[in-house]
Amino acid sequence: MRTMKQTGKRKLFALGILLILSFGFIIPQDLTNPVEKADEKSYNPKSFWYYPWGKSGTHKGVDIFAKEGTHVHSSTGGLVIFTGEIKLGGKVVVVLGPKWRLHYYAHLKDFDTRTLS
């Protein structure tokens, strides 16, 4: 049988989790173009839900094309949750941004993730 103290701690814990999850939705999302010197001619905005797209089925992103060596920066502030190399994306970085959205940067020559000041 749970005591009143245990029940109170569980409720407080649940409230804390709810507040943390809610906080992610109220952080403003200020997106910038992640590829240096890219403009509207560097990508096709209709490609976001393009089907079929290679082996992955439906393509859920926008490809921005640039010359090799062009710098790529995160389009928003966030937490880097993965860096590495995968079969379909090559060298990739995944950033968890505002509103709990994942920002996936793939086909990179290399990556250097750090806090900007």
C-alpha positions in Angstrom: 0.0 0.0 0.0 1.3 3.4 -0.9 1.7 6.1 1.7 0.5 9.6 1.3 4.2 10.7 1.1 4.9 8.3 -1.9 1.7 9.4 -3.7 2.7 13.0 -3.3 6.2 12.4 -4.6 4.8 10.6 -7.7 2.4 13.4 -8.4 5.2 16.0 -8.0 7.4 13.9 -10.3 4.6 13.6 -13.0 4.1 17.4 -12.7 7.8 18.0 -13.2 7.8 15.8 -16.3 4.8 17.5 -17.7 6.4 20.9 -17.2 9.6 19.8 -18.9 7.7 18.5 -21.9 5.6 21.6 -22.1 8.6 23.8 -21.9 9.9 22.4 -25.2 6.8 23.7 -27.0 7.1 27.2 -25.7 10.7 27.8 -26.7 10.7 30.0 -29.8 11.8 28.3 -33.0 13.9 30.7 -35.0 15.0 28.8 -38.1 17.8 29.9 -40.3 19.1 28.4 -43.5 21.8 25.9 -42.3 23.9 25.9 -45.5 26.2 28.9 -46.0 25.3 31.0 -49.1 22.4 28.8 -50.0 19.3 30.5 -51.5 16.0 29.4 -52.9 17.8 28.0 -56.0 19.8 25.6 -53.8 16.8 23.4 -53.0 13.4 22.3 -54.3 10.7 23.1 -51.6 8.4 20.5 -53.2 10.8 17.7 -52.3 9.7 17.7 -48.6 7.1 14.9 -49.0 8.6 13.5 -52.2 7.8 9.8 -52.9 9.6 7.6 -53.7 13.0 8.8 -52.5 15.6 6.1 -52.8 15.4 3.2 -50.4 13.8 5.2 -47.6 10.4 5.4 -49.1 8.9 8.8 -48.5 11.4 11.7 -48.2 10.5 13.8 -45.1 13.0 16.7 -45.5 14.5 19.3 -47.7 17.8 18.7 -49.5 19.9 21.7 -49.8 22.7 21.3 -52.3 26.1 23.0 -52.1 29.7 22.6 -53.2 31.9 20.2 -51.1 33.5 22.1 -48.3 30.5 24.5 -47.7 29.9 25.0 -44.0 26.6 23.7 -42.5 25.3 25.1 -39.2 22.3 24.0 -37.2 19.2 25.8 -38.4 18.2 26.3 -34.7 19.5 26.1 -31.2 19.2 22.7 -29.6 20.8 19.7 -28.1 23.0 17.4 -30.3 21.7 13.9 -29.6 23.6 12.0 -32.2 26.7 12.2 -34.4 28.1 9.4 -36.4 28.0 7.6 -39.7 25.0 5.6 -41.0 24.4 3.6 -44.2 21.8 5.9 -45.9 23.0 9.3 -44.6 26.8 9.0 -44.4 28.1 11.3 -41.7 25.2 12.8 -39.9 24.3 15.1 -37.0 20.9 15.1 -35.3 19.8 18.1 -33.2 16.8 18.1 -30.9 15.4 21.6 -31.2 12.5 23.7 -29.9 9.0 22.1 -30.1 10.8 18.7 -29.7 11.6 18.7 -33.5 14.6 16.7 -34.8 16.9 18.4 -37.2 18.8 15.9 -39.3 22.0 16.9 -41.2 23.3 14.2 -43.5 25.8 13.6 -46.2 28.4 15.7 -44.4 32.1 15.5 -45.2 32.9 15.8 -41.5 31.4 17.5 -38.4 32.5 19.5 -35.4 29.8 20.0 -32.9 30.3 22.5 -30.1 28.6 25.2 -28.2 28.6 28.6 -29.9 29.1 31.7 -27.7 
